[in-house]
């Protein structure tokens, strides 16, 4: 039996040598008891706190033996307990710079954390500054915004709408309570006028007199808010307007003839002129013509159109007056003529103010859009080539600003070609001897011969005589024929030699123009049943024909007709006289005295084959329905 170790080995108190030192982690009750048995010295008290703070700081303190390893093993020193310095060898406290090395190591390890924290604080500060003072942030980073960027980034607070309701005086309210769709149709506006006017135009006082109690009107909801919209944007609602409604009830030229007078009224009354095409059967107004807001901006350029439920057809004194071909009879009848005719003129001279009003409207307000203008130039160029006239179709400079409409027409001398319009379809003669029937083709061909002989009998000597030119027109009259009937066009052409120069959309060498020719006689009810694309195409053709028959919208140097032959039963004939000009159309520009107002048959260039002077005045500006 093995004898127990000597007792002095168990209780001897000593500090193990460095080679015998083994760190034990974590501490065991044994190590604490060893220290308890040994007690604390003054030095131990000084290092006790340091020992706790520096625990587990070295890789040597990692556990290398089981917690309950035998004390007799080689891991333990000769002593049976752990003495002073087991956890913190004296050499650590005695090694110079040991604490500084540990601090520096910790600082270097924390540098990424410190940098990340600093960057996070900077980003937070910049985000806060961008929300509270963006201008300061732009200045800080040296950013200078462009004018466009500044305008795009302006955040304008939209003010709350301020609506003021204006009610007519008692007994003067027009109620639309039975309607749900606005604007009303042409037939509905006609019904409203019938209810108010009793089926005819009342004439009390002057044309624009307002009743003592004020005009009949609808309630108006005026938005008086100043929205501070950018320049060019619609601002407040127009204070007073006149709207022409296109409802497809009549033909294109009938609408244009009435519209020309209405646009003149808007200029005179200082009202904004508008066009409503909600129910038009020919597409949109801008499919064929320029926007009237651009051509005739009125007293409040940029104002917004009134709500459609505030449009009133009768009376015309209403704030927002609307007129169409059905209601025109309540406004453009006898009272209108009495108001705007020349009261001191005789016969045709009485009509001159109304003629001039229409001419100004066609010169300034009712003008074809770019596409239709290009087609018109192509048609004029085709005629100009045959006439050997220098084609200045590309010269699109505007007429002299500020010139009167009649003076603008004189910048183009009448060219030696005749314009003939032959209307068939649903329009027949309105005067004897052909009342209710078509004017025969023979009368058109005879009028062409007589007019050419009267106006251009000496022009043939001025025409080129080369064989190349003779191939085009060896014989007169040189004619442009506009017709809704191919049969009528063929019959007219057959009345002249095959060498005659006769132009038409039907026979044009330009495919774009030839595609616009009408393949059937025009009747309003049949037209309305066509596909919209077909209706728009025929409308373009009618606009080109109007320009070639009348000379309207011609730029300086472009060809215009020397005379026009037509029938007054068609509205293109009324407008053709306007395009020719007052003096040219009626022969008043030959220096003679025309005080009597009678048309000069020897000098006139507008030849009507329907009325023929049976009805006075021989020319009227528009037709009422």
VEXPA-608414 format. One line per 3 residues: number of its first residue (from 0); for each residue x, y, z of C-alpha. Coordinates in nm, 2 decimals. Each point is the difference from the previous one (the first is absolute). Layout:
% VEXPA-608414
NUM) X/Y/Z ~ ...;
***
This chain:
% VEXPA-608414
0) 0.00/0.00/0.00 ~ 0.13/0.33/-0.11 ~ 0.06/0.25/0.29;
3) -0.17/0.35/-0.03 ~ 0.22/0.29/-0.10 ~ 0.17/0.19/0.27;
6) -0.22/0.26/0.17 ~ 0.25/0.28/-0.07 ~ -0.07/-0.04/-0.36;
9) -0.37/0.08/0.05 ~ 0.04/0.30/0.22 ~ 0.32/0.16/-0.11;
12) -0.07/0.35/-0.12 ~ 0.21/0.11/-0.29 ~ -0.03/0.17/-0.33;
15) 0.06/-0.24/-0.29 ~ 0.27/0.06/-0.24 ~ -0.07/0.13/-0.34;
18) 0.05/-0.33/-0.16 ~ -0.25/-0.15/0.23 ~ -0.27/0.25/-0.06;
21) -0.32/-0.12/-0.17 ~ -0.30/0.23/-0.04 ~ -0.33/-0.15/0.09;
24) -0.31/0.16/-0.14 ~ -0.26/0.04/0.13 ~ 0.09/0.01/0.37;
27) -0.09/-0.28/0.23 ~ -0.09/0.00/0.36 ~ 0.34/-0.15/0.06;
30) 0.19/0.30/-0.13 ~ -0.22/0.23/0.22 ~ 0.05/-0.22/0.30;
33) 0.38/0.01/-0.05 ~ -0.01/0.37/0.01 ~ -0.23/0.00/0.30;
36) 0.24/-0.22/0.19 ~ 0.29/0.21/-0.10 ~ -0.17/0.33/0.08;
39) 0.06/0.34/-0.17 ~ 0.31/0.20/0.04 ~ 0.04/0.37/-0.07;
42) 0.12/-0.07/-0.35 ~ -0.29/-0.24/-0.06 ~ -0.25/0.27/0.09;
45) 0.17/0.24/-0.24 ~ -0.03/-0.25/-0.28 ~ -0.33/-0.15/0.08;
48) -0.20/0.24/-0.22 ~ 0.25/-0.03/-0.28 ~ -0.04/-0.37/0.01;
51) -0.37/0.02/-0.06 ~ 0.03/0.25/-0.27 ~ 0.26/-0.20/-0.20;
54) -0.16/-0.34/0.02 ~ -0.01/-0.20/-0.33 ~ 0.22/0.26/-0.18;
57) 0.26/-0.25/-0.12 ~ -0.03/-0.31/-0.21 ~ 0.21/-0.17/0.28;
60) -0.30/0.02/0.22 ~ -0.20/-0.24/-0.20 ~ -0.08/-0.32/0.17;
63) 0.25/-0.28/-0.07 ~ -0.10/-0.26/0.25 ~ -0.33/-0.14/0.13;
66) -0.15/0.19/0.29 ~ 0.03/-0.30/0.23 ~ 0.35/-0.12/-0.11;
69) 0.20/-0.17/0.26 ~ 0.21/0.23/0.21 ~ 0.28/-0.25/-0.03;
72) 0.02/0.04/-0.37 ~ 0.28/0.18/-0.17 ~ -0.23/0.29/-0.06;
75) 0.03/0.10/0.36 ~ 0.31/0.12/0.17 ~ 0.14/-0.16/0.31;
78) -0.25/0.20/0.20 ~ -0.34/-0.15/0.06 ~ -0.18/0.34/-0.03;
81) 0.03/0.32/-0.22 ~ 0.19/0.28/0.16 ~ 0.04/0.37/-0.07;
84) 0.04/0.08/-0.37 ~ -0.17/-0.31/-0.13 ~ -0.23/0.22/-0.22;
87) 0.22/0.29/-0.04 ~ 0.37/-0.08/0.00 ~ 0.22/0.27/0.14;
90) 0.19/0.04/-0.32 ~ -0.31/0.15/-0.17 ~ -0.02/0.28/0.24;
93) 0.37/0.04/-0.02 ~ 0.03/0.00/-0.38 ~ 0.04/0.36/-0.13;
96) -0.28/0.13/-0.24 ~ -0.22/-0.30/0.04 ~ -0.32/0.20/0.07;
99) 0.09/0.25/-0.28 ~ 0.02/-0.29/-0.25 ~ -0.34/-0.13/0.10;
102) -0.16/0.34/-0.03 ~ 0.15/0.06/-0.34 ~ -0.11/-0.34/-0.12;
105) -0.36/0.07/0.10 ~ 0.00/0.34/-0.16 ~ 0.13/-0.13/-0.33;
108) -0.26/-0.28/0.00 ~ -0.28/0.27/0.05 ~ 0.10/0.23/-0.28;
111) -0.25/-0.15/-0.26 ~ -0.28/0.04/0.25 ~ 0.09/0.36/0.08;
114) 0.02/0.09/-0.38 ~ -0.33/-0.17/-0.07 ~ -0.17/0.19/0.29;
117) 0.15/0.33/-0.13 ~ -0.13/-0.06/-0.36 ~ -0.34/-0.09/0.13;
120) -0.02/0.32/0.20 ~ 0.11/0.20/-0.31 ~ -0.27/-0.16/-0.22;
123) -0.27/0.06/0.26 ~ 0.11/0.37/0.02 ~ -0.01/0.04/-0.38;
126) -0.34/-0.17/-0.03 ~ -0.14/0.23/0.27 ~ 0.15/0.30/-0.17;
129) -0.15/-0.10/-0.34 ~ -0.35/-0.01/0.14 ~ 0.02/0.32/0.20;
132) 0.23/0.22/-0.20 ~ 0.06/-0.14/-0.36 ~ 0.14/0.33/-0.12;
135) 0.27/-0.01/0.27 ~ 0.09/-0.35/-0.10 ~ 0.03/0.10/-0.37;
138) 0.23/0.28/0.10 ~ 0.20/-0.23/0.22 ~ 0.07/-0.24/-0.29;
141) 0.04/0.27/-0.25 ~ -0.31/-0.09/-0.22 ~ -0.16/0.27/-0.22;
144) -0.34/-0.09/-0.14 ~ -0.09/0.10/-0.36 ~ -0.30/0.22/-0.06;
147) -0.20/-0.29/-0.15 ~ 0.08/-0.22/0.30 ~ -0.10/0.27/0.24;
150) -0.34/0.04/-0.19 ~ -0.05/-0.37/0.00 ~ 0.07/-0.04/0.37;
153) -0.21/0.28/0.12 ~ -0.26/-0.14/0.23 ~ -0.30/0.24/-0.04;
156) -0.26/-0.04/0.26 ~ -0.34/-0.03/-0.17 ~ -0.24/0.24/0.17;
159) -0.35/-0.11/0.10 ~ -0.25/0.09/-0.28 ~ -0.22/0.30/0.09;
162) -0.33/-0.03/-0.18 ~ -0.24/0.29/-0.04 ~ -0.35/-0.09/-0.12;
165) -0.18/0.27/-0.20 ~ -0.37/-0.04/-0.03 ~ -0.22/0.19/-0.25;
168) -0.27/0.23/0.14 ~ -0.33/-0.16/0.09 ~ -0.20/-0.09/-0.30;
171) 0.31/0.00/-0.23 ~ 0.13/-0.35/0.08 ~ 0.05/-0.25/-0.29;
174) -0.03/-0.35/0.15 ~ 0.19/-0.30/-0.15 ~ -0.13/-0.23/0.27;
177) -0.14/-0.25/-0.26 ~ 0.34/-0.04/-0.17 ~ 0.28/-0.23/0.10;
180) 0.24/0.04/-0.29 ~ 0.18/0.32/-0.09 ~ 0.04/0.18/-0.22;
183) -0.35/-0.04/-0.13 ~ -0.04/-0.12/-0.35 ~ -0.09/0.24/-0.28;
186) -0.36/-0.12/0.01 ~ -0.02/0.05/0.37 ~ 0.13/0.35/-0.02;
189) -0.26/0.06/-0.27 ~ -0.27/-0.12/0.24 ~ 0.12/0.23/0.27;
192) -0.01/0.30/-0.24 ~ -0.35/-0.10/-0.11 ~ -0.12/-0.01/0.36;
195) 0.15/0.34/0.07 ~ -0.06/0.18/-0.33 ~ -0.34/-0.15/-0.09;
198) 0.14/-0.13/-0.33 ~ 0.12/0.33/-0.14 ~ 0.24/0.28/0.06;
201) -0.13/0.28/0.23 ~ 0.12/0.34/-0.10 ~ -0.03/0.26/0.28;
204) 0.24/0.29/-0.01 ~ 0.34/-0.04/-0.15 ~ 0.17/-0.33/-0.08;
207) 0.19/-0.02/0.33 ~ -0.24/0.16/0.24 ~ -0.02/-0.17/0.34;
210) -0.34/-0.01/0.17 ~ -0.04/0.21/0.31 ~ 0.00/-0.30/0.23;
213) 0.31/-0.15/-0.17 ~ 0.03/-0.27/-0.26 ~ -0.13/-0.36/0.05;
216) 0.29/-0.22/0.10 ~ 0.11/-0.31/0.19 ~ 0.18/0.00/0.34;
219) 0.38/0.06/-0.03 ~ 0.25/-0.16/0.23 ~ 0.31/0.22/-0.02;
222) 0.33/-0.12/0.13 ~ 0.17/0.32/0.11 ~ 0.31/-0.18/0.13;
225) 0.34/0.12/-0.13 ~ 0.18/-0.32/-0.06 ~ 0.33/0.17/-0.11;
228) 0.02/-0.23/-0.30 ~ 0.31/0.03/-0.23 ~ -0.02/0.24/-0.30;
231) -0.19/-0.16/-0.28 ~ -0.22/-0.22/0.22 ~ -0.38/0.06/0.02;
234) -0.08/0.21/0.30 ~ -0.34/0.13/0.10 ~ -0.32/-0.06/-0.20;
237) -0.07/0.25/-0.28 ~ -0.22/0.27/0.13 ~ -0.22/0.02/-0.32;
240) 0.01/-0.23/-0.30 ~ -0.17/-0.08/-0.33 ~ 0.01/-0.36/-0.11;
243) -0.08/-0.13/-0.35 ~ -0.13/-0.36/0.03 ~ 0.07/-0.24/-0.29;
246) -0.27/-0.27/0.02 ~ 0.01/-0.15/-0.35 ~ -0.35/0.12/-0.08;
249) 0.10/0.19/-0.32 ~ 0.29/-0.02/-0.25 ~ 0.35/0.13/0.07;
252) -0.03/0.33/-0.20 ~ -0.34/0.08/0.16 ~ 0.16/-0.02/0.34;
255) 0.31/0.20/-0.10 ~ -0.22/0.28/-0.15 ~ -0.19/0.04/0.33;
258) 0.31/-0.04/0.21 ~ 0.17/0.28/-0.18 ~ -0.27/0.24/0.12;
261) 0.01/-0.13/0.35 ~ 0.38/0.03/0.03 ~ -0.05/0.37/-0.11;
264) -0.26/0.05/0.27 ~ 0.25/-0.13/0.26 ~ 0.26/0.25/-0.12;
267) -0.25/0.28/0.01 ~ -0.14/-0.09/0.35 ~ 0.35/-0.06/0.14;
270) -0.09/-0.36/0.09 ~ 0.21/-0.32/-0.03 ~ -0.09/-0.20/-0.30;
273) -0.02/-0.38/0.03 ~ -0.09/-0.30/-0.22 ~ -0.18/-0.30/0.14;
276) 0.04/-0.32/-0.22 ~ -0.15/-0.25/0.25 ~ -0.27/-0.11/-0.24;
279) 0.18/0.08/-0.33 ~ -0.02/-0.27/-0.27 ~ 0.33/0.10/-0.17;
282) 0.25/-0.09/0.28 ~ 0.15/0.28/0.21 ~ 0.02/0.36/-0.10;
285) 0.38/-0.02/0.01 ~ 0.00/-0.30/-0.24 ~ -0.07/0.26/-0.27;
288) 0.06/0.35/0.14 ~ 0.23/0.19/0.23 ~ -0.10/0.05/0.36;
291) -0.22/0.31/0.03 ~ 0.15/0.08/0.34 ~ 0.33/0.05/-0.17;
294) -0.14/0.19/-0.30 ~ -0.24/0.22/0.21 ~ 0.11/0.00/0.36;
297) -0.25/0.26/0.11 ~ 0.02/0.23/0.30 ~ 0.11/-0.27/0.24;
300) 0.27/-0.21/-0.16 ~ 0.05/-0.32/0.19 ~ -0.33/0.00/0.18;
303) -0.19/-0.33/0.05 ~ -0.32/-0.08/-0.19 ~ -0.31/0.01/0.22;
306) -0.16/-0.32/0.13 ~ -0.22/-0.14/-0.28 ~ -0.31/0.01/0.23;
309) 0.03/0.38/0.01 ~ -0.04/0.05/-0.38 ~ -0.32/0.17/-0.10;
312) -0.14/0.01/-0.36 ~ -0.27/0.27/0.07 ~ 0.02/0.28/0.08;
315) 0.33/0.12/-0.15 ~ 0.05/0.24/0.29 ~ 0.08/-0.30/0.22;
318) 0.35/-0.01/0.14 ~ 0.10/-0.30/-0.20 ~ -0.20/0.00/-0.32;
321) 0.01/-0.30/-0.23 ~ -0.14/0.00/-0.36 ~ -0.03/-0.27/-0.27;
324) -0.16/-0.04/-0.34 ~ -0.33/-0.08/0.16 ~ -0.02/0.30/0.24;
327) 0.16/0.25/-0.24 ~ -0.35/0.10/-0.12 ~ -0.07/0.15/0.34;
330) 0.31/0.23/-0.02 ~ 0.10/0.06/-0.37 ~ -0.34/0.08/-0.14;
333) -0.15/0.33/-0.09 ~ 0.11/0.18/0.33 ~ 0.36/-0.10/-0.07;
336) -0.02/0.14/-0.35 ~ -0.16/0.32/0.13 ~ 0.28/0.04/0.26;
339) 0.30/-0.07/-0.22 ~ -0.09/0.09/-0.36 ~ 0.10/0.34/-0.13;
342) -0.32/0.19/0.06 ~ 0.09/0.26/-0.26 ~ 0.10/-0.23/-0.28;
345) -0.20/-0.12/-0.29 ~ -0.04/-0.36/-0.12 ~ 0.34/-0.18/0.03;
348) 0.16/0.29/0.18 ~ -0.22/-0.08/0.30 ~ 0.17/-0.33/0.03;
351) 0.36/0.13/0.00 ~ 0.05/0.00/0.39 ~ -0.12/-0.36/0.03;
354) 0.22/-0.09/-0.30 ~ 0.30/0.15/0.16 ~ -0.07/-0.17/0.33;
357) 0.00/-0.34/-0.17 ~ 0.31/0.08/-0.19 ~ 0.19/0.09/0.31;
360) -0.10/-0.32/0.17 ~ 0.12/-0.21/-0.29 ~ 0.33/0.19/-0.01;
363) 0.07/-0.01/0.37 ~ -0.21/-0.26/0.18 ~ -0.11/-0.27/-0.23;
366) 0.31/-0.14/-0.16 ~ 0.10/-0.35/-0.11 ~ 0.25/-0.20/0.20;
369) 0.34/-0.09/-0.12 ~ -0.10/-0.33/-0.17 ~ -0.29/0.16/-0.19;
372) 0.21/0.30/-0.09 ~ 0.25/-0.23/-0.16 ~ -0.27/-0.16/-0.21;
375) -0.12/0.34/-0.11 ~ 0.35/0.10/-0.11 ~ 0.03/-0.32/-0.20;
378) -0.32/0.07/-0.19 ~ 0.11/0.36/-0.07 ~ 0.34/-0.11/-0.11;
381) -0.16/-0.24/-0.25 ~ -0.20/0.28/-0.16 ~ 0.30/0.24/0.02;
384) 0.22/-0.25/-0.19 ~ -0.25/0.00/-0.29 ~ -0.03/0.38/0.00;
387) 0.39/0.02/0.00 ~ -0.02/0.22/0.30 ~ 0.28/-0.02/0.24;
390) -0.12/-0.21/0.29 ~ 0.08/0.17/0.33 ~ -0.19/-0.26/0.20;
393) 0.30/-0.03/0.23 ~ -0.01/0.37/0.08 ~ -0.22/-0.03/0.31;
396) 0.08/0.35/0.15 ~ -0.31/0.15/0.17 ~ -0.19/0.28/-0.17;
399) 0.10/0.35/0.12 ~ -0.09/0.05/0.36 ~ -0.27/0.25/0.07;
402) -0.13/0.01/-0.36 ~ -0.37/0.00/-0.07 ~ -0.13/-0.33/-0.13;
405) -0.11/0.15/-0.33 ~ 0.35/0.14/-0.05 ~ 0.16/-0.34/0.07;
408) -0.20/-0.15/-0.29 ~ 0.14/0.25/-0.24 ~ 0.35/-0.13/0.05;
411) -0.09/-0.27/-0.25 ~ -0.12/0.11/-0.34 ~ -0.28/-0.22/-0.15;
414) 0.15/-0.27/-0.22 ~ -0.14/-0.11/-0.33 ~ -0.19/-0.30/0.12;
417) -0.37/-0.04/0.08 ~ -0.14/-0.17/0.30 ~ -0.33/-0.19/-0.04;
420) -0.20/-0.17/0.27 ~ -0.27/-0.24/-0.10 ~ -0.22/-0.11/0.29;
423) -0.22/-0.31/-0.02 ~ -0.12/-0.23/0.27 ~ -0.26/0.15/0.24;
426) 0.03/0.37/-0.11 ~ -0.20/0.13/-0.30 ~ -0.07/0.34/-0.15;
429) -0.19/0.23/0.23 ~ -0.12/0.25/-0.26 ~ -0.18/-0.02/-0.34;
432) 0.03/-0.12/-0.27 ~ 0.16/-0.31/0.16 ~ -0.15/0.02/0.34;
435) -0.01/-0.35/0.16 ~ 0.23/-0.15/-0.27 ~ 0.36/0.00/-0.09;
438) 0.15/0.28/-0.21 ~ 0.08/-0.17/-0.33 ~ 0.37/-0.07/-0.09;
441) -0.05/0.20/-0.32 ~ -0.04/0.32/0.20 ~ 0.33/-0.06/0.18;
444) 0.19/-0.06/-0.32 ~ -0.15/0.30/-0.17 ~ 0.07/0.22/0.30;
447) 0.36/-0.12/-0.02 ~ 0.04/0.10/-0.36 ~ -0.17/0.34/0.05;
450) 0.21/0.08/0.31 ~ 0.33/-0.10/-0.16 ~ -0.08/0.21/-0.31;
453) -0.10/0.30/0.22 ~ 0.29/-0.01/0.24 ~ 0.29/-0.18/-0.18;
456) -0.06/0.05/-0.37 ~ 0.35/0.14/-0.03 ~ 0.17/-0.24/0.24;
459) 0.06/-0.26/-0.27 ~ 0.27/0.22/-0.15 ~ 0.18/0.01/0.33;
462) 0.01/-0.38/0.04 ~ 0.31/-0.19/-0.12 ~ -0.02/-0.14/-0.35;
465) 0.26/-0.27/0.02 ~ -0.11/-0.35/-0.10 ~ 0.06/-0.12/0.35;
468) -0.24/0.25/0.14 ~ -0.25/-0.04/-0.28 ~ -0.03/-0.37/0.10;
471) -0.13/0.11/0.34 ~ -0.25/0.27/-0.11 ~ -0.03/0.08/-0.36;
474) -0.35/0.13/0.05 ~ -0.19/0.20/0.25 ~ -0.17/0.02/0.24;
477) 0.24/-0.12/0.26 ~ -0.22/-0.12/0.28 ~ 0.00/-0.15/0.35;
480) -0.32/-0.20/0.06 ~ -0.12/-0.09/0.35 ~ -0.29/-0.24/0.02;
483) -0.16/-0.27/0.21 ~ -0.09/-0.19/-0.31 ~ 0.23/-0.18/-0.23;
486) -0.27/-0.01/-0.26 ~ -0.04/0.38/0.01 ~ 0.38/0.04/-0.04;
489) 0.01/-0.23/-0.29 ~ -0.29/0.18/-0.17 ~ 0.17/0.34/0.04;
492) 0.33/-0.14/-0.13 ~ -0.16/-0.15/-0.31 ~ -0.13/0.34/-0.10;
495) 0.35/0.12/-0.08 ~ 0.28/-0.12/-0.22 ~ 0.21/-0.28/0.14;
498) 0.30/0.24/-0.01 ~ -0.17/0.24/0.25 ~ 0.17/0.03/0.34;
501) -0.26/-0.10/0.25 ~ 0.11/-0.08/0.35 ~ -0.18/-0.18/0.28;
504) 0.06/-0.23/0.29 ~ -0.16/-0.27/-0.21 ~ 0.27/0.04/-0.27;
507) 0.30/0.12/0.21 ~ 0.34/-0.15/-0.07 ~ 0.08/0.01/0.37;
510) -0.13/-0.33/0.17 ~ -0.05/0.18/0.33 ~ -0.23/0.25/-0.17;
513) -0.18/-0.25/-0.21 ~ -0.08/-0.20/0.31 ~ -0.20/0.29/0.14;
516) -0.25/0.01/-0.29 ~ -0.36/-0.08/0.08 ~ -0.12/-0.33/-0.15;
519) -0.37/0.07/0.06 ~ -0.23/0.30/0.00 ~ -0.02/0.17/0.33;
522) -0.30/-0.05/0.22 ~ 0.02/0.09/0.37 ~ -0.19/-0.31/0.12;
525) 0.22/-0.23/-0.21 ~ 0.31/0.18/0.12 ~ -0.09/-0.06/0.37;
528) -0.02/-0.37/-0.06 ~ 0.35/-0.03/-0.14 ~ 0.30/-0.12/0.21;
531) 0.17/0.28/0.18 ~ 0.32/-0.05/-0.20 ~ -0.19/0.05/-0.33;
534) -0.17/0.31/0.14 ~ 0.33/0.15/0.10 ~ 0.14/-0.07/-0.35;
537) -0.29/0.16/-0.18 ~ 0.02/0.30/0.23 ~ 0.37/0.05/-0.10;
540) -0.10/-0.01/-0.36 ~ -0.27/0.26/0.05 ~ 0.25/0.24/0.17;
543) 0.24/-0.04/-0.30 ~ -0.28/0.07/-0.24 ~ -0.11/0.31/0.20;
546) 0.35/0.14/-0.02 ~ 0.03/-0.06/-0.37 ~ -0.34/0.14/-0.08;
549) 0.02/0.31/0.22 ~ 0.37/0.08/0.03 ~ -0.02/0.00/0.38;
552) 0.32/-0.06/0.20 ~ 0.23/0.07/-0.29 ~ 0.36/0.12/0.08;
555) 0.17/0.26/-0.21 ~ 0.09/-0.13/-0.34 ~ -0.25/-0.29/0.00;
558) -0.26/-0.03/-0.27 ~ -0.36/0.11/0.06 ~ -0.30/-0.03/-0.23;
561) -0.07/0.28/-0.24 ~ -0.38/-0.06/0.04 ~ -0.23/-0.25/0.17;
564) -0.32/-0.15/-0.15 ~ -0.24/-0.16/0.25 ~ -0.36/-0.02/0.13;
567) -0.11/0.20/0.31 ~ -0.20/-0.30/0.12 ~ 0.34/-0.15/0.11;
570) 0.18/0.18/0.28 ~ 0.34/-0.05/-0.17 ~ -0.13/0.26/-0.25;
573) -0.07/0.26/0.28 ~ 0.35/-0.05/0.15 ~ 0.17/0.01/-0.35;
576) -0.11/0.36/-0.03 ~ 0.17/0.08/0.33 ~ 0.33/-0.16/-0.13;
579) -0.01/0.20/-0.32 ~ -0.04/0.33/0.20 ~ -0.27/0.26/-0.01;
582) 0.11/0.20/-0.30 ~ 0.11/-0.29/-0.21 ~ -0.31/-0.21/0.07;
585) -0.26/0.26/-0.08 ~ 0.19/0.22/-0.25 ~ 0.03/0.30/0.23;
588) 0.38/0.05/-0.06 ~ -0.02/0.15/-0.35 ~ -0.01/0.36/0.11;
591) -0.36/0.06/-0.08 ~ -0.27/0.14/0.23 ~ -0.17/-0.29/0.18;
594) -0.22/0.20/0.23 ~ -0.31/-0.19/-0.11 ~ 0.16/-0.33/0.12;
597) -0.09/-0.19/-0.31 ~ 0.25/-0.27/-0.11 ~ 0.20/0.10/-0.31;
600) -0.07/-0.29/-0.24 ~ 0.29/0.11/-0.23 ~ 0.27/0.00/0.28;
603) -0.13/-0.26/0.25 ~ 0.20/-0.31/0.07 ~ -0.26/-0.18/0.21;
606) -0.26/-0.16/-0.23 ~ -0.31/-0.15/0.16 ~ -0.21/-0.23/-0.23;
609) -0.29/-0.05/0.24 ~ -0.13/0.34/0.13 ~ 0.11/0.21/-0.30;
612) -0.12/0.32/0.16 ~ -0.35/-0.13/0.06 ~ 0.03/0.04/0.38;
615) 0.14/0.31/0.16 ~ 0.27/0.02/0.13 ~ 0.16/-0.23/-0.25;
618) 0.25/-0.12/0.26 ~ -0.05/-0.10/0.36 ~ 0.27/-0.10/0.24;
621) -0.16/-0.31/0.16 ~ -0.30/-0.22/0.00 ~ -0.25/-0.05/0.28;
624) -0.16/-0.34/0.07;
***
